Amino acid sequence: MSSIRIKNFGPIKAGLLENNGWIEVKKATIFIGNQGSGRSTVAKLISTFLWIEKALVRGDLNQKILETKNKFKNQFLAYHRLENYLNFKSEIEFNGEAYNIKYEDGFLKIKEIETKSYSLPQIMYVPAERNFISYVRTPKELKFSSDSLKEFLTEFENAKENLKWPIQLPINACEIEYDKLNDILNLKGEGYKVKLIESSSGFQSLVPLYLISDYLANSVKIQSNANSEAMSEEEIRRFKKGVNYILTNDTLTDEQKRVALSVLSSKFNKTSFINIVEEPEQNLFPTSQWEILQSLLRFNNMNLKNKLIITTHSPYIINYLSILIQGAFLKEKIDASSPESKLSEKLFARIPKDAIISADDVIIYQLDETNGKIEKLETFEGIPSDENFLNKKLQESNNLFDYMLEIEQEL
């Protein structure tokens, strides 16, 4: 299991005050907090270090070059527009499956971890700015945006090309179809068809998220079924040797090297999908938030090594997640007590079986913008505590209403 420690980076000042500062990345990891609290900052750092680790394992990233002072800042942090979050007090340490990577005193230090295997991941960062993706066609049109948004657009185009027939969306009993000839996505419902660019903001937020997640989760599932084993120590060694041979072969052109690397990589299939999603609730009605959360967890459950990382400020996401955790708990109790019981049928009549998740696989962190602290949300018998920032804000609104009722009674 991967983990990360962050201190004095952007809005993150003190970092996590427990567990020696280590933020664990579990099967489902959730970050909640106000705007400017650093939810996306943490998620982007996790994405950055996971990608660096993957590149180091594959051998297409030189450790010595990466450890030079400005490479980490100007190339890798700039990918998510984080380069200006560094200061002279910044400390970041990532502990992955294959590498320990530490940034301190302005330098990056990398240490390989002895490992018997490594799950080669497909990493996707789904940005909050995804809404206007429907309006652009090429990464060049996003020249003033981040590289991560450009990559998101690239995968969106790949997902569209893979859309051979209409697929059902999780909301409004609606389908999405791709008119390849005219490069148009259409929404289809009972008695209507409308272009995605003419649809509501909720659909423009949900469709790119859903299509890409569906496409990548199923792609990894196919690859991992073809080769279900993670990369062994010997395979990692052979892969690095092959990459080094290609990159140092002066008889090959850059294009030939790119093709050779692609062929070599295809021999080592990805065995996990790490889906990092900013604000899945964006522009969605509460019932639609429930549906998209189910979908994301279904994709996450397709593979044992898959991971879902979410940043959110929706209390519904946390409450709905609690329902799916409770569903997994009840399933376990039913299976243990009476496997033939009709209670299981009753449970899954309302709760999707393929979206439930064990409490042990979920962790929620709260970020405080006032002091730059991060804390792990407490649980009660595995269920996330009601005493969280999001529910407190709901309670505050209720208290304000009660306050005004008291004034009315005095009239």
N, C-alpha and C positions, 0 to 999 in steps of 0.2 A: 504494500500500500504506500502510495506517495504522500509526502507531507511537505509543508513549507513554513518558514519563519520569516516574518516581515517586521521591520522596525525603521521608523523615520524615512518613510518612502511616501511622498505625496501626502494624502490625508491620514495615512496610517502612522501614528506616532509611537504609542506604547506597544501596539500589536496585541497579540493574545497574551493574557496575563496568567494563564494556566498551562499545564502540560509543557512546561519549559518553552512556551511560545509556539509550539508546533501545531499548525492547522492541518488536520488529517483530511485527506481526499478519499472519501468512501464511495460506495456504489452510487449513492445520491448525496450530493453536498449542496447545501443551500446557504446563501448569504442574504441577510435582510438588514435594512437600515435606511436612514434618510438620504436624500440627495446630498452628495458630497461626503458621504461617510466612508467611501472606499470600497463598496461592494464590487463594482466593476474592476477596480484597480487590482484587487486580490485575484479575481477570476482571470484577468488578462495576464498577470504574472504567472499563474499556474499554467495557462496556455503556453506562454513563452518558454518556460523551463521544460515543460513536457516536450515541446518541439525541439529544443536544444538537445535534450537527452536522446530523442529519437535520431537526430542527425549525427550525434556522436556515436551511437551504437552502429548506425549504418556506415559510418566512416566518411560521409560526404561533408563533414565539418571538421576542420583541423583544430585540435585542442589548443595548440600553441598560439594560433592566430586569434582564437576566441578569447584567450587570456590577456591579449593586449588591451591596454587601458580603454580605448575608445570604441572597440568593436562591439562590445556588449551594449553600450549606450546608444551609439549612432545607428546600428543596424537592427538589433533585436528588440530593444525597448522602443525604438522608433516605429517598429511595425504596428504597435498598438497606440502610438503617440504617447508614450510614457517616458520619453528620454529626459524631459524636464522635471520629472518627479524625483530624480536623484538629488541628494545633497551630501555634504561631507560626512554626515552622521549615518547615512543609509546602511542598513544591514539586511541582506536577504540570503536565506539558505534554503536550498531545495534538496530533498532526499528522495530519490526515485528508485526504480527497480534496478537500474544499472549504474547510476552515477550520483554522487553527491556534488552539488554545485553551490559555491558560496561566494557572495559579493560582500566585500568589506574593505574599508580604507581605499576605495577607488579601484580595486582590482577584483577580477574573477578568479577563483581557484577551483579547479576541477579534479575530482578524485574518483577513479573507477571503483565500483563496488563488485566484489566477487559474486557472481550470480550464475545459477545453473540454467536459467532461461530468461527470456524477455518477450513480453507481449507487444509486438509491433503495433502501435495504435494509428487509427485514422482520427486526427484531431480536427474538430470544427468549432470555430468561434462564431456564434450567431449574435451580431451586434444589435443594439436597440435601434440603430438608424436604418433598419432593414425595410421600412415602409416604402421608401422611394425607389427601391430596387426594381419594382415593377415598371418604372418609367425609363430605365436605362438599358442599353443593350450590350455595351462593351466596357471593360475596365477603364478605357481611355476617358470615358465620360465622367469618371470619378477621380480625376487627376488631383483634386484638392482634398480628397478624402484619405482615410488611412488605408494602408496596404491590406489590413485584415478585412475591410469592407470590399476591397477589390477581389480578394480571394473568395469571399462569400458570394459575390456576383458570378465568379467563374464556376463555382460549384452549383449555383442556381441554374446556370446555362447547361451544365452537365445533367442536372436533374430533369430539366425540361426535355433535353434530347432523349433521355431515357424513358420519357412518358409516352409509351406507344398507344395507350388507350386511356379513357377517362378513369380517374380513381376517386373514391369517395373521401370527402373531407370529414373531419370529426364534428363539424357544426352545421346546423341549418339543413340537414339532409341534402347537402349540395355536393356536386362533383366538380372536379377541375379537369379540363382537357387542353391539349396543346395543338394548336393549328400550326404545324411546322412550316407549311408553305408561306404563311404570312407572319410567322414568328409572333403569334398571339396566344396568350392564355385566356381561356374562357371559363366562366363559372356557369354551371348548368343546374337548374332546379326545376321543380314541377311547373311547366308552362313558361319558362323564361331561360334566356341565355344572355350573359353580359360579359364584356371584356373585363379582365382583372383591373386594368387601369381606370375603369369607370365604376368600380365597386367601392364599398365602404372601406374606411381606414382599417377596420378590424380584419377584413379579408386580406388587405394589402400587407398587414403585419403577419397574419397567420399562414398564408399560402407559402411564402418563401421559407419560413421556419419549418413547416410541415413537409414540404416537398424535399428539401435538402436532408432533413432528418430521416425521412423514409428511404430516400435514395441511398444515403451513406450507410445506414443501419443494415439495409438488405444487402448492399454490396459487401460489407464486412462479413455478414452472415454467410454469404456464398463462398467468400474466400476462406473463411475459417473452417467451413465444412469440407472444403477441398484439402485443407491442411490445418487440422484442429490444434496441432501442437504449437506452442510458443517457440520462438527461435532458441535453439540450444546454444550452449557455450561454444561448441565447435562451429555451429552455423554462423554465429556472430563473428567468429574469427575469420572464417572463409569469406563472409560477406565483405568485411573490412578490407581484406586482402584484394578481393576483386575490384572494389571501388578504388582503392589506391592504384592498382594497375591501370585502370581506365583513365583516371585523372592525370597520371604522370606519363601517359603514353603520348609522346609528341607527334607520332605519326597520324593521330586521329584529329579531325577537325572538331570544333566545339559542338557542331550538330551531331557528329558521329559519337562523340562522348555522351551527349544527352540521350541518344537512342540506346547506346550500350548500357548506360545506367538504368534506363527504363526496363530493358530486358532483364538485367541482373535483379532489379527490385521485384520484378514479377515472380521470381522464383521464391520469394519470401513473402507470403501473403500476410496481410494485416489480420490480426486476431482480436482486435478490440476497437470499439468506437467510443471516443471521448467527446461528448456533446456538451459544449459550454454555451448556455443560453442566457442572454440578458432579457429580463422582463418578459417572460412568455405570456403574461397577462395583458400585454400592451394592446389597448383599444378594444378589449374583449369584455363582454357581459359576463357576470359571474358563472353562469352555466357553461359558457364557452371556455372559460378558464378551467373548469372542471374537465371538460372534454380534451383540451390540449394537454393538460397535465397527464391524463390517462395515456394519451398517445405517446408522449415523451417517455413515460415509464415503460410502455410496451416495447418501444424501440430499445430502451435500456436493458430490458429483460431478454432480448434476443440472444445475448451472448454473456457468458459468465463474467468476462473481463470488461464489459462495457461500463462506462461511467457517465453520469449525468450531473452537471454542475449548473446551478441556477442562481441568478441574482434576481431578487424580487422585492417589491414593496406592497404586495397584495396580501391581505390577511386571508383571502380565500384560498390562495395557493397553499399556505401552511395548514389551514383547516382541512382542505381536501386531501392533502398529503397524510394528515393524521387518520383520515378515514381509510386510506389504502393500507396504512401500517396496521390499523386495527383489523382490517380484512385479513391480512397475512397471519396475525395473531390468532384470530378465530379459526382460520383454516387449519392451523397447526393443532389447536385444541380439539377440533372436530375429528381430524384424522387420527389423533391419539386416543380419543375416547370411543368413538363409534364411526369407523370408516364408511359404513353403509348407511349412515344417518342421512335423512332428507334435509337436515340442517345445512349441509353443504350446498345442495341445490337451491335452498332458500337464500343463502348468503350470496351466491353468484348470480341470482336473479336481479340483484341491484348493484352488486360490486363486481367490476371486471376482473376475472381471475388472472388474466395475463398482465395486469397492471399493478397488482399488489406488491408490496415490498416489505421485507423484514425490518424491524426497528434497528437491528444490529447493522444494517446496511445504510442507515440514514444518519446524517449529522447536520445540525443547523447552527450557524454562527450569526451573532448580532454585532453590528458595527455602529459605533457612536461617533458622530461627526463633531461633537463638542470637545472630546478629549483624545480622539484618535485611537480608542481602545477597541479591542475585539474580545467577545466572550462567547463561550459555547452555551447554547440554549439548553436549559435543564429539561429533563423528560420525566414523566410519571408512568412507570411500567411501559416504557418505550414510546409513549405518546408525547409529542412536543408540548411543552408547558404553555398554558394560556397566558402566563406572565411573560409575554414578549412585547417588543416595541409596537408591533402592528395592532395587537389586541388592546394595548394600553391607549393607543390613539382613538380606537373605537369607543373605549370606555370614557375617555375625556369628552367626546362629543355627546355621549349619553348624559354625562354629569352636567354639561352646559345646558342641555335641554331641561333637565330636572331643575336646575337653578332658575331658568326662566319661568317654569311652571310655578315655582314658589313665589316669584314676583307677581305673577298673574293672580295668585290666590290672595295676595295682600291688597289687590285693587278693590 
